[in-house]
Amino acid sequence: MKHFTLRNSILFILFFFPFSLFAQSTTAPNIIIVTTDGFRWKEVFEGADPSILNNSKYVKDTALLRQLFWNDNETERRKLLMPFVWNVIEKQGAIYGNRNFGNEVSISNPYKFSYAGYNELFTGYADRAVIANKERYNQNQTILDFINEQPAYKGNVAAFTSWKLFKYIFNKPSSQLFLNSGYHPIQHDSLTITENLINGIQRDLFDSVISTRNDMLTFLAAKEYMKSHHPKVLYIGFGETDEYAHHGNYDGYLQSAVAVDNYLSQLWYLVNSDPFYKNNTNLIVTTDHGRGDGKNSWTRHDMFTKGSSNTWLLTLGPQFTKQGELKSKEAINTEQIPQTIARLLGLNFISNHPVSEPVYSLYQPTIDNIPVTLR
């Protein structure tokens, strides 16, 4: 074997040391996933629906709601409802699902209920055995649990949800991710003052009949956990848009959408003001199912209601492609999202069930991606 001279040794160290330092200083990317249950693509892209907005059957004060959410210009009207989406995400990220241009995002499961939708969204598998919204533990592995098994993310995956059935969707008894759902108290070893306050409020509000927690409490709990624990992967599931829709309350439905848009704005501000998250965090926002397209069918969603499979998708962050509002003909299925998330993080999601292929056009692999060992 040829021996290094002193000069060769020095050159070797100088050549390889910067790459070693770079490898040690980089960190695996973060991702935040947000859903708002059963929110229609029509309101995302068209703003308040005039066929419902002016209907006293669904609106208590039609004149007031028009003042808040109506503009004859569709572009301005949708900004009234979701200003962060259309002033920030549209300019810095990508928005998919405007069916007026043939750009379609859809769920693949035939049932079009929440449990089936969330199973598809988090497992990449539109399992026909997952049918109704029942308290039944999911046997399919979620992308969150898969990520939590990887060395770069172990113990750094968390979920906060308004709907209490996520205990079953994420199979809490076998799952290792941190989960807080419904009106269950926040439980970990170092509760902050804010978390104790949230737990106190929840004790006063708790009703075992209510399946969905107030979205503001869900958001505050998730935000506080972000600040104190810095999870690398975070899921926040809001539920009030679906709750108000099922009750035929268009006022509450729109106000809940405004609130979600505001929560997204606060999340993105936190991401960009915290060195742990800044320039290394990706945001993906979507819904679990659509709902009826008609002026009277909008309150429901099921396998017989037209529009129930129609959804949408928002992406923002350094590894997502920046495309603005997509106006090209394209079809994306919800079951493709888990593998897309995995690939964005440098992983290959292989599980105990089929997993759909990713949407390659959503993300952009770069030399800065951390090469995590594929499973």
Secondary structure, DSSP 8 states (H G I E B T S, - for coil): -----HHHHHHHHHHHHHHHHHHHH----EEEEEEETT--HHHHHH-S-HHHHT-TTT-S-HHHHHHHH--SSHHHHHHHH-HHIIIIIHHHSEEE--GGGTEEEE---SS--HHHHHHHHHHS---TT--SS-S----S--HHHHHHTSTTTTT-EEEEESBTTHHHHTTTTT--SEEEETT-----TT--HHHHHHHHHHHHH--TT--B--HHHHHHHHHHHHHHH--SEEEEEE-HHHHHHHTT-HHHHHHHHHHHHHHHHHHHHHHHHSTTTTTSEEEEEE-S-----STTTTT--STTSTTTTEE-EEEESTTB---EE--S-EEEEGGGHHHHHHHHTT-----SS------GGGB---TTS------
